Amino acid sequence: MSQSRFNQVFLTQRVILLRTLQRMVNNHSTAEDLLQETYLRVTRALSERPIDHLEPFVYQTARNLALDHLRSRKIQARTLQEDVPQAVLQSVAAPTSTPEDATQAEQLLEHLSVSLGQLSARQQQIFILSRLHGYSYQEIADQLDVSLSTVQKELKLIMAICVGVAERLDQP
């Protein structure tokens, strides 16, 4: 299957692909981004190997990208809801917040950045794998060759540091 054949398939299926992605992610600009990523991934795959059934491959690639996006969004939302106290979530600046709210949120992020920067390398790895990549405690333990208990204790300590920073900023 050649690149020109793929371009032809992509152009004829573009509108349908875009609608499918839009229904999946419920956002037009995200769907456009995923459509572009689909094009790039399929182009890369074609340069590496022949693809016999191009159209289903394009649809499956787009679908997988949308599912990855949704999974990432779900992990991010879960992380916020599970790990951050409600009072802290409410103090983060919203687009229509006051300048004072925005300043407070900025200070919170600066203080959190400093505090997290003082963690050990292993603690930083645990935090990143858990909160940014969505790894389970067991996956982290296996990857870092530490016990499950160590991962749990380290994350509890890290979250206590984050909550402490937020509480200190709230006090007059």
Secondary structure, DSSP 8 states (H G I E B T S, - for coil): --HHHHHHHHHHHHHHHHHHHHHHHS-HHHHHHHHHHHHHHHHHHHHHS--SSHHHHHHHHHHHHHHHHHHHHHHHHHHHHHHS-HHHHHHS--TT--HHHHHHHHHHHHHHHHHHHTS-HHHHHHHIIIIIT---HHHHHHHHT--HHHHHHHHHHHHHHHHHHHHHHH--
